[in-house]
Amino acid sequence: MPYALRRLLVTILCFCEPTDVRSLWNEFDIFMVEDYTSTSTYMGINVPNMLLMDLNDILIQQGKTIKDFDLPTLTFDAF
């Protein structure tokens, strides 16, 4: 289910042109990472950053990146 939510968010971002992307992020980010917290063996991992990386990978398939939307900044120093 969380993977499907990540794909759905990307579909909404790419094809529906939402006006308040940050509100969508704030409301649903916790549901999109449920599989990370239950399967991750990494201690202290930056879960929101993992989500942003996965969303970015899916967005790249659509010719976009997270920088095209009002989403938090992806950091690479969190690992």
Secondary structure, DSSP 8 states (H G I E B T S, - for coil): -HHHHHHHHHHHHHHT--S-HHHHHHHHHHHHTHHHHHH---TT--HHHHHHHHHHHHHHHTT--GGGTT-----SS--
